[in-house]
């Protein structure tokens, strides 16, 4: 199935490179996914719409230079979206939000402490721990657990190797585990 998607994407990208009007198909395919990624970070509807449009405009303008690297085209869009969100926060001095539903928190806690129960205290402490991460660390966690991206895609989005994406993810999970262990000691 993944190969089928990649063949279809490659075809759509070739079409869009030869005629920008065909970019609409890629836009329609990924708009919602990218928009929700942005709105979870920015939390302002109109600004999220503007940033999303900027992402697709930059993708269209840079499409001629885009080279397919065995990761979905959405990874290219996520890379642009992450950069645009970071630029927004730098320019506006606004606070970056972490929007985490209880299911994702429970998944993270299970990943960090598989033998422990998912108590309300753990969930609350996890929220505090996530708030202490740097923007780059938080983006890595978001991509892996919230957006459910594989390490190859994360590496592409962050412009690092797949292996480094794995190593950084597991280091962050250990960091979060230590924070949760300290909260248990209190």
N, C-alpha and C positions, 0 to 999 in steps of 0.2 A: 504494500500500500504506500509506504514512504517513497519508494522509487516512482510509483505512479504520480504522486503529488509533485515530486521534483521534476519529472519529465514535463508535466503540465506547467509548472512554474517556469521552467526553462523556456518553454514555448511562448508563454505569456510575456516573458522578459524580452525575448527576441522580437516579438511582435511590437512591443512598446518601444524598443530601441529603433525599429524601422519606422514606426508611426506613433508619435506620442498620444494620439487619440486612444490607442489600445491600452494605455496606462490605466484607464478607467477600470478595467477588469481587475487589475492588481489592487487598485484603490478600494473597489467594492469588496474584494476578498478580505482585506486586512483592516479596513477603517475601524470597525467596531472594536477589534482586539487592541489596536494601538490606542484608540480613544480611551478605553477603560483603563489601560495601563497608565495613561497620563492623568486621568481624572482621579485615580487612587492616590496619586502623588501630589497633585496640585489642589484638588478639592474645590475648584471654582469652575463652574460650567463653561462660561464664556471664554475664559482664559484657556481652558482645556481644549475647547473647539479651535481656538486660534493656534495653539501649539500643534494640535493634530494636523491642521491644514499646512502649517509650516513644515512639519515632518514630511508630508507627502509632496509638497512643492520641492523640498531639497532632494528627496528621493528621485523625483522626475528629472530635475536638473542634473543630478549626478548619475543618472541611469546609464549613460554612455560609458562611464568609467567602471560601472558595477561589473564584477566578475563572479559568476556562480561558484561557490566553494563548498558544495555538498551540505549546506545548511539552508533551511527555508528562507525565502526572501523576507519573511517577517523579522528574521534576526537582523537584517540590514535596517529595517524600519525601527526596531527596538533600539539599535545603536544610535540612530539619529534622534529618536524620541528621548532617550536618556540624556543625550547631550543637550537637547533643546530644553528639557526640564531643568537640568543643572544651570544652563544659561539664564533661564527665567529666575531661578532662585538667587543667582549672583546679581542680576540686574535689579531685582525688586526688593531684595533683603527680606523676603517673606520666609515664613517658617515652612519647612518641608514636613509633610504629614506622612504618617505610617498608618495605612488603613488595613487592619488585619481582622478578618472574621474569626469567630471562635473555632471553626473547623481547621483553619490553617494554623492557629496557635496550638491546637491539640496535636496536629500532625508534627509540628516542630518539636513539641515536648516529647512526643513518642520517639522522634529521631534522636533527640538529645538524651532522654532517659527512658529507654524502652521498658525497663522493669518497674518504673514508678507509675503511680496512678495520675490521671489528669485532674488534679485538684484545682479549685478556683484560685487558690494562692499561687500555684505554679503559673496559671494563665496570667494572672496579674503581674507577677514578677517577670514573666517573659516580656510583657508589654514594656515594662520599665527597662529591661535589658536591651530590647530592640531600639529603644529611644536613645540609648547611649552609643550605638554604633555610628561610625562615620558614614557619610553618604555613599562612598564606594562599597563599604561592607554591607550596608543595607540593600543596595542595589543587587549585590550578589545573592543575598538571601531572598529578596523579592523575585528575582529571575528564577531561582531554583525551586522555591516552594510556592510562591503565589502564582507565578506565570507558568510553572511546571516545565521549565526548559531543561534540556539535557546539557551536559558539560561542554559538548562540542559547540552548541549554540551560544552558551554563556561565554565561552572563550571568544567566539567570533564577535559577540556584542561588545565585550569589554576589551577586545583587541589583545587577548592573551592566549596562551596555548590551552588546549583542552585539559591537559594534565595540571597546569597551574590553576585553572578554574576549580578542579577537583580538590587540590591541596588547600586552596584558600577557603573553599566551602567547609571542609572538615575542620580546619583551624577555627573558623568562625563558630561552628557548632560546639567545639571544645570550649571556646571562650564563653559562649552562652551557657553551657553546662556548668562551668565554674561559677558564673554569676548566680545561677539557680541553686547550686550547692551552698554558696555563701548565704543565700536567703533562707535556706533550710536550717542553717546553723543558728540563725538569730532567734 
